[in-house]
Amino acid sequence: MIADLIRKNIRQLKPYSCARNEFRGEASVYLDANENPLNAPYNRYPDPLQKALKAKIARIKGVRPSQIMLGVGSDEPIDLAIRIFCEPQQDNIVAIDPTYGMYQVCADINHVEYRKVLLNEDYTLNADRLLATADEHTKLIFLCSPNNPSGNLLNRDEMEKITNRFDGIVAIDEAYIDFSPEASWLAALDDHPNIIVLQTFSKAWGLASVRCGMAFASEEIIGYFNKVKYPYNINLLTQNFVSEQLNHEDRKNEWVAMLLTQRISLAGQLAAIPWVEKVYPSDANFLLVKVPDANATYQELVRRGIIVRNRHSISLCAGCLRITVGTERENETLIKELSTINK
């Protein structure tokens, strides 16, 4: 049962009850929250559960509003999941390596052991090796798919082994799912009560600076998220702006289609540069590229005003740069400059 995985103090926690939790509905006069009566609507505290925005997201994603938690980026639900399920200095987390670095940062902040399990050399997942690393104190497994920085989708069958055989919580980070050919795990929420699916508005929706992430899970898990999160974590400006952006899903889809076209073109042009050693397949909006000297190439691109990500020091990524797919003009500029670097 999920409740057995929750930290005892979190199960017993009496959450802060804010004014907008105690009264739900509409009134003509609000004198309950010590708000300034002037400067509407920004003088009022926002809906702590973002009900209107969640209803909109639920229709687009094909889930129930009660299965959604909204956070300040995906980093907030990552941190909250660790705080909800992992007892500091007692429990542990298992994650693939290499992967998104915030999982370990949040684990370290919460004083929870973080166990890395190397992917295969081709960045594929070995479920048996990962499960063998878990023990009775493993509460969370993090799987990023498509993975960052490798860009590939993790094998669905291997992931199914983990979700079916692991007794704890499996967090599946789908920040880049819009750029992949595979369906989201959202459709599996009701069949897998132990999974949390993370998504974001930062990538496909082009809203990185807005800082709004989504966690999808069973109503029971979302209930604990709502219990532990700060009451007004998503401000009114963000709620309204994201809601308006959701009216333009067709535009988002056009952006994704353009970036997928550019990803194919960029991969081909990078592979045609004689000294580029390998361009790895990608299901995301970036490419992992192996070059003879990643540090020198990175510094030379910086000198020329082009910023990519140097992943040379990351596990299994020696000699690699991570290159985000840009506009056609940006990609052409990158290729032009790379082609004039002598190796």
Disulfide bonds with the S-S distance in Angstrom:
none
